[in-house]
Amino acid sequence: MPVDLSTVNWTYVAILSVFVFVACLLGSIISFKRKVAAAIIAAVLFAAGFVFWTYYPRENFPDAIKSLPSSAR
């Protein structure tokens, strides 16, 4: 396997998975079960959550959250 699974930050993967789940759930609810509209809404919601989580300054957050990877640093 070309990916070394021992180097994966599983906490970060879990947080992003929760973002995807919530975005898909909200997209489905907002679009009234229309698949294309739900996919578009979910993509926009995930992008917003990802940008917030990755680039929001974490100086005032608890140490456990500050230690998560961020490309903004």
C-alpha positions in Angstrom: 0.0 0.0 0.0 1.6 3.4 -1.0 0.1 5.2 2.0 1.6 4.6 5.4 -1.4 4.4 7.6 0.6 5.0 10.8 1.3 8.6 9.7 -2.4 9.5 9.1 -3.8 12.0 11.6 -7.0 10.0 12.4 -8.4 12.8 14.5 -8.3 15.2 11.6 -9.9 12.5 9.3 -12.7 11.9 11.8 -13.4 15.7 12.1 -13.6 16.1 8.3 -15.8 13.0 8.1 -18.2 14.6 10.6 -18.2 17.7 8.4 -19.1 15.7 5.3 -21.8 13.8 7.2 -23.5 17.0 8.5 -23.1 18.7 5.1 -24.8 15.8 3.3 -27.5 15.5 5.9 -28.3 19.3 5.7 -28.1 19.3 1.9 -30.6 16.4 1.7 -33.0 18.2 4.1 -32.7 21.6 2.5 -33.1 20.3 -1.0 -36.2 18.2 -0.3 -34.6 15.0 -1.6 -33.5 16.4 -5.0 -30.2 14.6 -5.6 -28.3 17.2 -7.6 -29.4 20.1 -5.4 -28.4 18.1 -2.3 -25.0 17.4 -3.8 -24.4 21.1 -4.6 -25.6 22.2 -1.2 -23.5 19.6 0.6 -20.4 20.6 -1.4 -20.9 24.3 -0.5 -21.5 23.5 3.2 -18.4 21.2 3.3 -16.3 23.8 1.7 -17.4 26.4 4.2 -16.8 24.1 7.2 -13.4 23.0 5.8 -12.2 26.6 5.2 -13.4 27.6 8.7 -11.7 24.7 10.4 -8.5 25.0 8.5 -8.0 28.8 8.4 -9.7 30.1 11.5 -7.1 31.4 14.0 -6.9 29.0 17.0 -5.1 31.1 19.6 -8.1 31.1 21.9 -9.0 27.5 21.5 -8.1 24.7 23.9 -4.7 23.0 23.4 -6.2 19.8 21.9 -7.7 21.8 19.1 -4.6 23.9 18.6 -2.5 20.8 18.0 -4.6 19.8 14.9 -2.9 20.4 11.5 -3.6 23.7 9.8 -2.3 24.8 6.4 -2.7 28.5 7.6 0.3 28.2 9.9 
